[in-house]
Every structure is written in structure tokens, then in C-alpha cells.
Amino acid sequence: MNLSSLKGLCEDAILSNKPIKLVEHTSALVRLANRVLQVAKQEMENSEDQTFITVLNKTTQDLHAGMDLVLLRGNKVERQKNPSYF
């Protein structure tokens, strides 16, 4: 599954008021991002190009911060839609 399809599935879950699906799809999105972070870490370890390492390190930090936002926003949306669910 790719990023755009996961994003669409998350949006569909919100619109159709399916909290379990939202959690499932958000989790899949975060797992995908974690795999990207793992590969980026391996590339940084194997590279001798300091410029590449610096750029990749900044990018991975941004991705990690974005993952935190995805989880927080998904949780916030779900709590607003279904306060009794939590």
C-alpha cells in the first residue's frame, strides 16, 4: 500500500465515522513511515558523503516530527467525532 492510498483510506474512515478503520489506517501509515526511517538510517550509516548525510538526517527528523502530528491529529479527530469511544 502506498502513501496516497493510506491517506485516502484515513479520510474515508473519518467521513464514514469508522473509528476502528481510522486507527488501523493511521497505524499502517506510521508503520510505512517507520520503514522509510529505517532505510534512511541505513543509507546514512553506509554513506561517506557528509552533505548527503546532513540532508538525509534533517529530512528524517522532519518525517519523524510529521509522524507525531499524524498520530496526534488522528487521535484528536477521533475524540471529536466519538467522545464516548475513548
Secondary structure, DSSP 8 states (H G I E B T S, - for coil): --HHHHHHHHHHHHHTT-HHHHHHHHHHHHHHHHHHHHHHHHHHHH---HHHHHHHHHHHHHHHHHHHHHHHHHHHHHHHH-GGG-
